[in-house]
Amino acid sequence: MKPLTAKTALDTFFLETRCKILDLAAILDRIGRGAGQVDNDPRLEKIRQALEILQDESGGRAERVQQLFSIEYDAAWEKPKPRF
């Protein structure tokens, strides 16, 4: 399969991207207007780090953001047991 050209990708995904960015901006505004402080919350720090990754044009952004929000593998985790 041949990858899309940059222009085709932009033409195809611009409106969807714009919508997601506006949604994210609204969420961050809600957090900012909320009562209390969340400056030291590690989740907000991860969001800020993810936004920095998105600005980096070196590539691999999706993988880096996924890694940022992932939990390290732990071989000692118990396997889930079926409920039935």
PDB file with one MODEL, atoms N, CA, C and O in Angstrom:
MODEL        1
ATOM      1  N   MET A   1       0.832  -1.171   0.000  1.00  0.00           N
ATOM      2  CA  MET A   1       0.000   0.000   0.000  1.00  0.00           C
ATOM      3  C   MET A   1       0.886   1.246   0.000  1.00  0.00           C
ATOM      4  O   MET A   1       1.857   1.335   0.751  1.00  0.00           O
ATOM      5  N   LYS A   2       0.537   2.190  -0.843  1.00  0.00           N
ATOM      6  CA  LYS A   2       1.314   3.417  -0.986  1.00  0.00           C
ATOM      7  C   LYS A   2       0.844   4.442   0.058  1.00  0.00           C
ATOM      8  O   LYS A   2      -0.357   4.681   0.180  1.00  0.00           O
ATOM      9  N   PRO A   3       1.777   5.053   0.814  1.00  0.00           N
ATOM     10  CA  PRO A   3       1.365   6.048   1.808  1.00  0.00           C
ATOM     11  C   PRO A   3       0.786   7.293   1.144  1.00  0.00           C
ATOM     12  O   PRO A   3       1.108   7.608  -0.002  1.00  0.00           O
ATOM     13  N   LEU A   4      -0.075   7.998   1.882  1.00  0.00           N
ATOM     14  CA  LEU A   4      -0.661   9.239   1.386  1.00  0.00           C
ATOM     15  C   LEU A   4       0.414  10.310   1.252  1.00  0.00           C
ATOM     16  O   LEU A   4       1.401  10.310   1.988  1.00  0.00           O
ATOM     17  N   THR A   5       0.216  11.203   0.324  1.00  0.00           N
ATOM     18  CA  THR A   5       1.097  12.366   0.270  1.00  0.00           C
ATOM     19  C   THR A   5       0.751  13.256   1.471  1.00  0.00           C
ATOM     20  O   THR A   5      -0.325  13.130   2.056  1.00  0.00           O
ATOM     21  N   ALA A   6       1.667  14.147   1.828  1.00  0.00           N
ATOM     22  CA  ALA A   6       1.423  15.055   2.952  1.00  0.00           C
ATOM     23  C   ALA A   6       0.184  15.904   2.681  1.00  0.00           C
ATOM     24  O   ALA A   6      -0.629  16.107   3.583  1.00  0.00           O
ATOM     25  N   LYS A   7       0.029  16.400   1.464  1.00  0.00           N
ATOM     26  CA  LYS A   7      -1.128  17.237   1.131  1.00  0.00           C
ATOM     27  C   LYS A   7      -2.423  16.455   1.226  1.00  0.00           C
ATOM     28  O   LYS A   7      -3.421  16.962   1.739  1.00  0.00           O
ATOM     29  N   THR A   8      -2.416  15.209   0.731  1.00  0.00           N
ATOM     30  CA  THR A   8      -3.624  14.384   0.805  1.00  0.00           C
ATOM     31  C   THR A   8      -3.982  14.092   2.256  1.00  0.00           C
ATOM     32  O   THR A   8      -5.154  14.146   2.628  1.00  0.00           O
ATOM     33  N   ALA A   9      -2.987  13.784   3.075  1.00  0.00           N
ATOM     34  CA  ALA A   9      -3.235  13.528   4.493  1.00  0.00           C
ATOM     35  C   ALA A   9      -3.812  14.769   5.167  1.00  0.00           C
ATOM     36  O   ALA A   9      -4.761  14.674   5.946  1.00  0.00           O
ATOM     37  N   LEU A  10      -3.237  15.934   4.866  1.00  0.00           N
ATOM     38  CA  LEU A  10      -3.740  17.183   5.451  1.00  0.00           C
ATOM     39  C   LEU A  10      -5.162  17.454   4.978  1.00  0.00           C
ATOM     40  O   LEU A  10      -6.027  17.806   5.779  1.00  0.00           O
ATOM     41  N   ASP A  11      -5.405  17.293   3.697  1.00  0.00           N
ATOM     42  CA  ASP A  11      -6.754  17.509   3.157  1.00  0.00           C
ATOM     43  C   ASP A  11      -7.760  16.546   3.800  1.00  0.00           C
ATOM     44  O   ASP A  11      -8.886  16.935   4.111  1.00  0.00           O
ATOM     45  N   THR A  12      -7.357  15.318   3.993  1.00  0.00           N
ATOM     46  CA  THR A  12      -8.242  14.289   4.524  1.00  0.00           C
ATOM     47  C   THR A  12      -8.529  14.478   6.007  1.00  0.00           C
ATOM     48  O   THR A  12      -9.665  14.291   6.443  1.00  0.00           O
ATOM     49  N   PHE A  13      -7.532  14.841   6.779  1.00  0.00           N
ATOM     50  CA  PHE A  13      -7.663  14.830   8.234  1.00  0.00           C
ATOM     51  C   PHE A  13      -7.717  16.203   8.890  1.00  0.00           C
ATOM     52  O   PHE A  13      -7.774  16.281  10.117  1.00  0.00           O
ATOM     53  N   PHE A  14      -7.702  17.284   8.121  1.00  0.00           N
ATOM     54  CA  PHE A  14      -7.668  18.613   8.717  1.00  0.00           C
ATOM     55  C   PHE A  14      -8.865  18.885   9.627  1.00  0.00           C
ATOM     56  O   PHE A  14      -8.683  19.291  10.774  1.00  0.00           O
ATOM     57  N   LEU A  15     -10.078  18.669   9.136  1.00  0.00           N
ATOM     58  CA  LEU A  15     -11.263  18.986   9.938  1.00  0.00           C
ATOM     59  C   LEU A  15     -11.350  18.116  11.190  1.00  0.00           C
ATOM     60  O   LEU A  15     -11.720  18.604  12.257  1.00  0.00           O
ATOM     61  N   GLU A  16     -11.014  16.841  11.070  1.00  0.00           N
ATOM     62  CA  GLU A  16     -11.013  15.951  12.234  1.00  0.00           C
ATOM     63  C   GLU A  16      -9.973  16.414  13.263  1.00  0.00           C
ATOM     64  O   GLU A  16     -10.243  16.419  14.464  1.00  0.00           O
ATOM     65  N   THR A  17      -8.802  16.796  12.790  1.00  0.00           N
ATOM     66  CA  THR A  17      -7.741  17.276  13.679  1.00  0.00           C
ATOM     67  C   THR A  17      -8.162  18.566  14.360  1.00  0.00           C
ATOM     68  O   THR A  17      -7.975  18.728  15.566  1.00  0.00           O
ATOM     69  N   ARG A  18      -8.727  19.479  13.594  1.00  0.00           N
ATOM     70  CA  ARG A  18      -9.206  20.750  14.154  1.00  0.00           C
ATOM     71  C   ARG A  18     -10.211  20.500  15.262  1.00  0.00           C
ATOM     72  O   ARG A  18     -10.155  21.143  16.310  1.00  0.00           O
ATOM     73  N   CYS A  19     -11.126  19.574  15.039  1.00  0.00           N
ATOM     74  CA  CYS A  19     -12.151  19.229  16.025  1.00  0.00           C
ATOM     75  C   CYS A  19     -11.512  18.697  17.308  1.00  0.00           C
ATOM     76  O   CYS A  19     -11.901  19.092  18.407  1.00  0.00           O
ATOM     77  N   LYS A  20     -10.539  17.809  17.170  1.00  0.00           N
ATOM     78  CA  LYS A  20      -9.886  17.218  18.347  1.00  0.00           C
ATOM     79  C   LYS A  20      -9.083  18.256  19.124  1.00  0.00           C
ATOM     80  O   LYS A  20      -9.049  18.225  20.354  1.00  0.00           O
ATOM     81  N   ILE A  21      -8.441  19.171  18.412  1.00  0.00           N
ATOM     82  CA  ILE A  21      -7.678  20.228  19.086  1.00  0.00           C
ATOM     83  C   ILE A  21      -8.623  21.163  19.835  1.00  0.00           C
ATOM     84  O   ILE A  21      -8.330  21.555  20.964  1.00  0.00           O
ATOM     85  N   LEU A  22      -9.748  21.526  19.228  1.00  0.00           N
ATOM     86  CA  LEU A  22     -10.733  22.362  19.911  1.00  0.00           C
ATOM     87  C   LEU A  22     -11.284  21.662  21.149  1.00  0.00           C
ATOM     88  O   LEU A  22     -11.484  22.293  22.187  1.00  0.00           O
ATOM     89  N   ASP A  23     -11.529  20.363  21.038  1.00  0.00           N
ATOM     90  CA  ASP A  23     -12.017  19.580  22.177  1.00  0.00           C
ATOM     91  C   ASP A  23     -10.991  19.588  23.305  1.00  0.00           C
ATOM     92  O   ASP A  23     -11.343  19.794  24.466  1.00  0.00           O
ATOM     93  N   LEU A  24      -9.736  19.368  22.968  1.00  0.00           N
ATOM     94  CA  LEU A  24      -8.668  19.389  23.970  1.00  0.00           C
ATOM     95  C   LEU A  24      -8.543  20.766  24.616  1.00  0.00           C
ATOM     96  O   LEU A  24      -8.373  20.869  25.831  1.00  0.00           O
ATOM     97  N   ALA A  25      -8.628  21.821  23.812  1.00  0.00           N
ATOM     98  CA  ALA A  25      -8.562  23.182  24.351  1.00  0.00           C
ATOM     99  C   ALA A  25      -9.699  23.430  25.336  1.00  0.00           C
ATOM    100  O   ALA A  25      -9.487  24.037  26.386  1.00  0.00           O
ATOM    101  N   ALA A  26     -10.895  22.968  25.010  1.00  0.00           N
ATOM    102  CA  ALA A  26     -12.047  23.136  25.906  1.00  0.00           C
ATOM    103  C   ALA A  26     -11.839  22.380  27.217  1.00  0.00           C
ATOM    104  O   ALA A  26     -12.166  22.897  28.285  1.00  0.00           O
ATOM    105  N   ILE A  27     -11.308  21.182  27.148  1.00  0.00           N
ATOM    106  CA  ILE A  27     -11.037  20.403  28.361  1.00  0.00           C
ATOM    107  C   ILE A  27     -10.014  21.118  29.235  1.00  0.00           C
ATOM    108  O   ILE A  27     -10.198  21.228  30.447  1.00  0.00           O
ATOM    109  N   LEU A  28      -8.935  21.604  28.622  1.00  0.00           N
ATOM    110  CA  LEU A  28      -7.915  22.313  29.394  1.00  0.00           C
ATOM    111  C   LEU A  28      -8.480  23.603  29.994  1.00  0.00           C
ATOM    112  O   LEU A  28      -8.103  23.979  31.104  1.00  0.00           O
ATOM    113  N   ASP A  29      -9.379  24.285  29.274  1.00  0.00           N
ATOM    114  CA  ASP A  29     -10.036  25.471  29.828  1.00  0.00           C
ATOM    115  C   ASP A  29     -10.886  25.096  31.042  1.00  0.00           C
ATOM    116  O   ASP A  29     -10.879  25.814  32.042  1.00  0.00           O
ATOM    117  N   ARG A  30     -11.617  23.982  30.969  1.00  0.00           N
ATOM    118  CA  ARG A  30     -12.431  23.544  32.104  1.00  0.00           C
ATOM    119  C   ARG A  30     -11.557  23.258  33.320  1.00  0.00           C
ATOM    120  O   ARG A  30     -11.900  23.635  34.440  1.00  0.00           O
ATOM    121  N   ILE A  31     -10.429  22.593  33.095  1.00  0.00           N
ATOM    122  CA  ILE A  31      -9.508  22.319  34.194  1.00  0.00           C
ATOM    123  C   ILE A  31      -8.998  23.633  34.783  1.00  0.00           C
ATOM    124  O   ILE A  31      -8.935  23.796  36.002  1.00  0.00           O
ATOM    125  N   GLY A  32      -8.639  24.555  33.917  1.00  0.00           N
ATOM    126  CA  GLY A  32      -8.113  25.839  34.360  1.00  0.00           C
ATOM    127  C   GLY A  32      -9.121  26.673  35.142  1.00  0.00           C
ATOM    128  O   GLY A  32      -8.743  27.396  36.064  1.00  0.00           O
ATOM    129  N   ARG A  33     -10.403  26.579  34.782  1.00  0.00           N
ATOM    130  CA  ARG A  33     -11.441  27.341  35.466  1.00  0.00           C
ATOM    131  C   ARG A  33     -11.922  26.658  36.744  1.00  0.00           C
ATOM    132  O   ARG A  33     -12.593  27.283  37.565  1.00  0.00           O
ATOM    133  N   GLY A  34     -11.588  25.400  36.914  1.00  0.00           N
ATOM    134  CA  GLY A  34     -12.083  24.649  38.061  1.00  0.00           C
ATOM    135  C   GLY A  34     -11.513  25.162  39.375  1.00  0.00           C
ATOM    136  O   GLY A  34     -10.430  25.745  39.420  1.00  0.00           O
ATOM    137  N   ALA A  35     -12.261  24.932  40.431  1.00  0.00           N
ATOM    138  CA  ALA A  35     -11.814  25.330  41.763  1.00  0.00           C
ATOM    139  C   ALA A  35     -10.703  24.398  42.230  1.00  0.00           C
ATOM    140  O   ALA A  35     -10.702  23.209  41.910  1.00  0.00           O
ATOM    141  N   GLY A  36      -9.766  24.944  42.983  1.00  0.00           N
ATOM    142  CA  GLY A  36      -8.666  24.148  43.520  1.00  0.00           C
ATOM    143  C   GLY A  36      -7.477  24.139  42.588  1.00  0.00           C
ATOM    144  O   GLY A  36      -7.524  24.684  41.485  1.00  0.00           O
ATOM    145  N   GLN A  37      -6.427  23.523  43.041  1.00  0.00           N
ATOM    146  CA  GLN A  37      -5.166  23.477  42.298  1.00  0.00           C
ATOM    147  C   GLN A  37      -4.863  22.051  41.830  1.00  0.00           C
ATOM    148  O   GLN A  37      -5.113  21.083  42.548  1.00  0.00           O
ATOM    149  N   VAL A  38      -4.328  21.941  40.631  1.00  0.00           N
ATOM    150  CA  VAL A  38      -3.894  20.638  40.124  1.00  0.00           C
ATOM    151  C   VAL A  38      -2.487  20.742  39.542  1.00  0.00           C
ATOM    152  O   VAL A  38      -2.071  19.885  38.763  1.00  0.00           O
ATOM    153  N   ASP A  39      -1.756  21.788  39.916  1.00  0.00           N
ATOM    154  CA  ASP A  39      -0.436  22.027  39.351  1.00  0.00           C
ATOM    155  C   ASP A  39       0.526  20.862  39.546  1.00  0.00           C
ATOM    156  O   ASP A  39       1.365  20.604  38.684  1.00  0.00           O
ATOM    157  N   ASN A  40       0.416  20.168  40.650  1.00  0.00           N
ATOM    158  CA  ASN A  40       1.342  19.066  40.935  1.00  0.00           C
ATOM    159  C   ASN A  40       0.780  17.706  40.555  1.00  0.00           C
ATOM    160  O   ASN A  40       1.367  16.680  40.899  1.00  0.00           O
ATOM    161  N   ASP A  41      -0.343  17.680  39.855  1.00  0.00           N
ATOM    162  CA  ASP A  41      -0.957  16.410  39.468  1.00  0.00           C
ATOM    163  C   ASP A  41      -0.154  15.786  38.322  1.00  0.00           C
ATOM    164  O   ASP A  41       0.031  16.428  37.288  1.00  0.00           O
ATOM    165  N   PRO A  42       0.326  14.542  38.487  1.00  0.00           N
ATOM    166  CA  PRO A  42       1.134  13.917  37.437  1.00  0.00           C
ATOM    167  C   PRO A  42       0.374  13.711  36.132  1.00  0.00           C
ATOM    168  O   PRO A  42       0.997  13.646  35.072  1.00  0.00           O
ATOM    169  N   ARG A  43      -0.933  13.607  36.175  1.00  0.00           N
ATOM    170  CA  ARG A  43      -1.709  13.445  34.937  1.00  0.00           C
ATOM    171  C   ARG A  43      -1.629  14.699  34.086  1.00  0.00           C
ATOM    172  O   ARG A  43      -1.472  14.624  32.867  1.00  0.00           O
ATOM    173  N   LEU A  44      -1.738  15.861  34.737  1.00  0.00           N
ATOM    174  CA  LEU A  44      -1.636  17.118  34.002  1.00  0.00           C
ATOM    175  C   LEU A  44      -0.231  17.295  33.441  1.00  0.00           C
ATOM    176  O   LEU A  44      -0.062  17.816  32.339  1.00  0.00           O
ATOM    177  N   GLU A  45       0.764  16.869  34.184  1.00  0.00           N
ATOM    178  CA  GLU A  45       2.139  16.933  33.684  1.00  0.00           C
ATOM    179  C   GLU A  45       2.309  16.048  32.451  1.00  0.00           C
ATOM    180  O   GLU A  45       3.003  16.427  31.508  1.00  0.00           O
ATOM    181  N   LYS A  46       1.681  14.874  32.452  1.00  0.00           N
ATOM    182  CA  LYS A  46       1.757  13.993  31.272  1.00  0.00           C
ATOM    183  C   LYS A  46       1.073  14.634  30.068  1.00  0.00           C
ATOM    184  O   LYS A  46       1.553  14.509  28.941  1.00  0.00           O
ATOM    185  N   ILE A  47      -0.039  15.315  30.300  1.00  0.00           N
ATOM    186  CA  ILE A  47      -0.715  16.015  29.207  1.00  0.00           C
ATOM    187  C   ILE A  47       0.211  17.076  28.635  1.00  0.00           C
ATOM    188  O   ILE A  47       0.321  17.213  27.416  1.00  0.00           O
ATOM    189  N   ARG A  48       0.877  17.827  29.501  1.00  0.00           N
ATOM    190  CA  ARG A  48       1.806  18.862  29.033  1.00  0.00           C
ATOM    191  C   ARG A  48       2.967  18.247  28.243  1.00  0.00           C
ATOM    192  O   ARG A  48       3.380  18.782  27.213  1.00  0.00           O
ATOM    193  N   GLN A  49       3.485  17.123  28.735  1.00  0.00           N
ATOM    194  CA  GLN A  49       4.573  16.444  28.025  1.00  0.00           C
ATOM    195  C   GLN A  49       4.090  15.946  26.664  1.00  0.00           C
ATOM    196  O   GLN A  49       4.822  16.032  25.678  1.00  0.00           O
ATOM    197  N   ALA A  50       2.877  15.433  26.605  1.00  0.00           N
ATOM    198  CA  ALA A  50       2.322  14.947  25.337  1.00  0.00           C
ATOM    199  C   ALA A  50       2.186  16.085  24.337  1.00  0.00           C
ATOM    200  O   ALA A  50       2.455  15.907  23.149  1.00  0.00           O
ATOM    201  N   LEU A  51       1.769  17.253  24.811  1.00  0.00           N
ATOM    202  CA  LEU A  51       1.652  18.408  23.918  1.00  0.00           C
ATOM    203  C   LEU A  51       3.021  18.813  23.370  1.00  0.00           C
ATOM    204  O   LEU A  51       3.128  19.236  22.219  1.00  0.00           O
ATOM    205  N   GLU A  52       4.055  18.685  24.183  1.00  0.00           N
ATOM    206  CA  GLU A  52       5.413  18.964  23.701  1.00  0.00           C
ATOM    207  C   GLU A  52       5.824  17.952  22.628  1.00  0.00           C
ATOM    208  O   GLU A  52       6.434  18.320  21.624  1.00  0.00           O
ATOM    209  N   ILE A  53       5.492  16.691  22.843  1.00  0.00           N
ATOM    210  CA  ILE A  53       5.807  15.656  21.850  1.00  0.00           C
ATOM    211  C   ILE A  53       5.110  15.975  20.525  1.00  0.00           C
ATOM    212  O   ILE A  53       5.701  15.820  19.457  1.00  0.00           O
ATOM    213  N   LEU A  54       3.862  16.419  20.599  1.00  0.00           N
ATOM    214  CA  LEU A  54       3.114  16.723  19.379  1.00  0.00           C
ATOM    215  C   LEU A  54       3.750  17.851  18.575  1.00  0.00           C
ATOM    216  O   LEU A  54       3.584  17.906  17.356  1.00  0.00           O
ATOM    217  N   GLN A  55       4.468  18.742  19.230  1.00  0.00           N
ATOM    218  CA  GLN A  55       5.125  19.851  18.530  1.00  0.00           C
ATOM    219  C   GLN A  55       6.440  19.432  17.885  1.00  0.00           C
ATOM    220  O   GLN A  55       6.958  20.146  17.026  1.00  0.00           O
ATOM    221  N   ASP A  56       6.978  18.308  18.278  1.00  0.00           N
ATOM    222  CA  ASP A  56       8.256  17.823  17.759  1.00  0.00           C
ATOM    223  C   ASP A  56       8.017  17.171  16.392  1.00  0.00           C
ATOM    224  O   ASP A  56       7.261  16.206  16.291  1.00  0.00           O
ATOM    225  N   GLU A  57       8.646  17.686  15.363  1.00  0.00           N
ATOM    226  CA  GLU A  57       8.417  17.197  14.007  1.00  0.00           C
ATOM    227  C   GLU A  57       9.367  16.076  13.593  1.00  0.00           C
ATOM    228  O   GLU A  57       9.440  15.745  12.410  1.00  0.00           O
ATOM    229  N   SER A  58      10.094  15.488  14.539  1.00  0.00           N
ATOM    230  CA  SER A  58      11.062  14.456  14.183  1.00  0.00           C
ATOM    231  C   SER A  58      10.415  13.104  13.884  1.00  0.00           C
ATOM    232  O   SER A  58      11.102  12.178  13.454  1.00  0.00           O
ATOM    233  N   GLY A  59       9.116  12.977  14.104  1.00  0.00           N
ATOM    234  CA  GLY A  59       8.424  11.737  13.777  1.00  0.00           C
ATOM    235  C   GLY A  59       8.223  10.841  14.980  1.00  0.00           C
ATOM    236  O   GLY A  59       8.762  11.101  16.056  1.00  0.00           O
ATOM    237  N   GLY A  60       7.451   9.789  14.798  1.00  0.00           N
ATOM    238  CA  GLY A  60       7.204   8.825  15.856  1.00  0.00           C
ATOM    239  C   GLY A  60       6.385   9.385  17.008  1.00  0.00           C
ATOM    240  O   GLY A  60       6.461   8.876  18.126  1.00  0.00           O
ATOM    241  N   ARG A  61       5.606  10.423  16.749  1.00  0.00           N
ATOM    242  CA  ARG A  61       4.858  11.070  17.825  1.00  0.00           C
ATOM    243  C   ARG A  61       3.831  10.146  18.456  1.00  0.00           C
ATOM    244  O   ARG A  61       3.702  10.110  19.680  1.00  0.00           O
ATOM    245  N   ALA A  62       3.102   9.401  17.640  1.00  0.00           N
ATOM    246  CA  ALA A  62       2.062   8.518  18.184  1.00  0.00           C
ATOM    247  C   ALA A  62       2.676   7.496  19.137  1.00  0.00           C
ATOM    248  O   ALA A  62       2.142   7.252  20.219  1.00  0.00           O
ATOM    249  N   GLU A  63       3.780   6.907  18.742  1.00  0.00           N
ATOM    250  CA  GLU A  63       4.441   5.923  19.601  1.00  0.00           C
ATOM    251  C   GLU A  63       4.940   6.565  20.895  1.00  0.00           C
ATOM    252  O   GLU A  63       4.784   5.989  21.972  1.00  0.00           O
ATOM    253  N   ARG A  64       5.533   7.745  20.796  1.00  0.00           N
ATOM    254  CA  ARG A  64       6.063   8.410  21.990  1.00  0.00           C
ATOM    255  C   ARG A  64       4.951   8.817  22.955  1.00  0.00           C
ATOM    256  O   ARG A  64       5.111   8.695  24.170  1.00  0.00           O
ATOM    257  N   VAL A  65       3.823   9.300  22.424  1.00  0.00           N
ATOM    258  CA  VAL A  65       2.701   9.646  23.298  1.00  0.00           C
ATOM    259  C   VAL A  65       2.140   8.383  23.950  1.00  0.00           C
ATOM    260  O   VAL A  65       1.818   8.384  25.138  1.00  0.00           O
ATOM    261  N   GLN A  66       2.023   7.318  23.179  1.00  0.00           N
ATOM    262  CA  GLN A  66       1.540   6.047  23.740  1.00  0.00           C
ATOM    263  C   GLN A  66       2.453   5.582  24.869  1.00  0.00           C
ATOM    264  O   GLN A  66       1.971   5.159  25.921  1.00  0.00           O
ATOM    265  N   GLN A  67       3.751   5.654  24.663  1.00  0.00           N
ATOM    266  CA  GLN A  67       4.705   5.250  25.695  1.00  0.00           C
ATOM    267  C   GLN A  67       4.587   6.138  26.935  1.00  0.00           C
ATOM    268  O   GLN A  67       4.688   5.649  28.060  1.00  0.00           O
ATOM    269  N   LEU A  68       4.377   7.426  26.733  1.00  0.00           N
ATOM    270  CA  LEU A  68       4.239   8.363  27.843  1.00  0.00           C
ATOM    271  C   LEU A  68       3.088   7.972  28.763  1.00  0.00           C
ATOM    272  O   LEU A  68       3.211   8.045  29.986  1.00  0.00           O
ATOM    273  N   PHE A  69       1.970   7.556  28.173  1.00  0.00           N
ATOM    274  CA  PHE A  69       0.791   7.220  28.967  1.00  0.00           C
ATOM    275  C   PHE A  69       0.718   5.745  29.362  1.00  0.00           C
ATOM    276  O   PHE A  69      -0.234   5.336  30.027  1.00  0.00           O
ATOM    277  N   SER A  70       1.691   4.955  28.970  1.00  0.00           N
ATOM    278  CA  SER A  70       1.687   3.529  29.285  1.00  0.00           C
ATOM    279  C   SER A  70       2.322   3.252  30.639  1.00  0.00           C
ATOM    280  O   SER A  70       3.142   4.028  31.131  1.00  0.00           O
ATOM    281  N   ILE A  71       1.934   2.151  31.220  1.00  0.00           N
ATOM    282  CA  ILE A  71       2.515   1.689  32.475  1.00  0.00           C
ATOM    283  C   ILE A  71       3.617   0.690  32.131  1.00  0.00           C
ATOM    284  O   ILE A  71       3.457  -0.144  31.241  1.00  0.00           O
ATOM    285  N   GLU A  72       4.724   0.785  32.841  1.00  0.00           N
ATOM    286  CA  GLU A  72       5.835  -0.142  32.620  1.00  0.00           C
ATOM    287  C   GLU A  72       5.379  -1.586  32.816  1.00  0.00           C
ATOM    288  O   GLU A  72       4.571  -1.872  33.699  1.00  0.00           O
ATOM    289  N   TYR A  73       5.892  -2.480  32.003  1.00  0.00           N
ATOM    290  CA  TYR A  73       5.584  -3.903  32.133  1.00  0.00           C
ATOM    291  C   TYR A  73       6.157  -4.439  33.436  1.00  0.00           C
ATOM    292  O   TYR A  73       7.288  -4.125  33.807  1.00  0.00           O
ATOM    293  N   ASP A  74       5.368  -5.245  34.119  1.00  0.00           N
ATOM    294  CA  ASP A  74       5.794  -5.881  35.366  1.00  0.00           C
ATOM    295  C   ASP A  74       5.523  -7.374  35.240  1.00  0.00           C
ATOM    296  O   ASP A  74       4.368  -7.797  35.181  1.00  0.00           O
ATOM    297  N   ALA A  75       6.572  -8.163  35.199  1.00  0.00           N
ATOM    298  CA  ALA A  75       6.427  -9.620  35.035  1.00  0.00           C
ATOM    299  C   ALA A  75       5.681 -10.252  36.208  1.00  0.00           C
ATOM    300  O   ALA A  75       5.186 -11.371  36.080  1.00  0.00           O
ATOM    301  N   ALA A  76       5.588  -9.570  37.338  1.00  0.00           N
ATOM    302  CA  ALA A  76       4.919 -10.121  38.517  1.00  0.00           C
ATOM    303  C   ALA A  76       3.407  -9.868  38.509  1.00  0.00           C
ATOM    304  O   ALA A  76       2.710 -10.312  39.421  1.00  0.00           O
ATOM    305  N   TRP A  77       2.889  -9.164  37.497  1.00  0.00           N
ATOM    306  CA  TRP A  77       1.446  -8.928  37.449  1.00  0.00           C
ATOM    307  C   TRP A  77       0.706 -10.246  37.369  1.00  0.00           C
ATOM    308  O   TRP A  77       1.132 -11.170  36.675  1.00  0.00           O
ATOM    309  N   GLU A  78      -0.390 -10.328  38.074  1.00  0.00           N
ATOM    310  CA  GLU A  78      -1.216 -11.536  38.000  1.00  0.00           C
ATOM    311  C   GLU A  78      -2.050 -11.503  36.724  1.00  0.00           C
ATOM    312  O   GLU A  78      -2.551 -10.455  36.315  1.00  0.00           O
ATOM    313  N   LYS A  79      -2.186 -12.656  36.114  1.00  0.00           N
ATOM    314  CA  LYS A  79      -3.026 -12.762  34.920  1.00  0.00           C
ATOM    315  C   LYS A  79      -4.489 -12.638  35.331  1.00  0.00           C
ATOM    316  O   LYS A  79      -4.882 -13.162  36.374  1.00  0.00           O
ATOM    317  N   PRO A  80      -5.297 -11.957  34.530  1.00  0.00           N
ATOM    318  CA  PRO A  80      -6.733 -11.868  34.859  1.00  0.00           C
ATOM    319  C   PRO A  80      -7.365 -13.248  34.838  1.00  0.00           C
ATOM    320  O   PRO A  80      -7.004 -14.106  34.032  1.00  0.00           O
ATOM    321  N   LYS A  81      -8.315 -13.443  35.741  1.00  0.00           N
ATOM    322  CA  LYS A  81      -9.012 -14.734  35.820  1.00  0.00           C
ATOM    323  C   LYS A  81     -10.416 -14.565  35.230  1.00  0.00           C
ATOM    324  O   LYS A  81     -11.074 -13.557  35.486  1.00  0.00           O
ATOM    325  N   PRO A  82     -10.873 -15.533  34.451  1.00  0.00           N
ATOM    326  CA  PRO A  82     -12.241 -15.448  33.891  1.00  0.00           C
ATOM    327  C   PRO A  82     -13.286 -15.351  35.000  1.00  0.00           C
ATOM    328  O   PRO A  82     -13.109 -15.928  36.074  1.00  0.00           O
ATOM    329  N   ARG A  83     -14.372 -14.626  34.744  1.00  0.00           N
ATOM    330  CA  ARG A  83     -15.414 -14.439  35.751  1.00  0.00           C
ATOM    331  C   ARG A  83     -16.463 -15.534  35.742  1.00  0.00           C
ATOM    332  O   ARG A  83     -17.283 -15.576  36.659  1.00  0.00           O
ATOM    333  N   PHE A  84     -16.484 -16.397  34.786  1.00  0.00           N
ATOM    334  CA  PHE A  84     -17.551 -17.402  34.718  1.00  0.00           C
ATOM    335  C   PHE A  84     -17.185 -18.688  35.355  1.00  0.00           C
ATOM    336  O   PHE A  84     -17.989 -19.620  35.371  1.00  0.00           O
TER     337      PHE A  84
ENDMDL
END
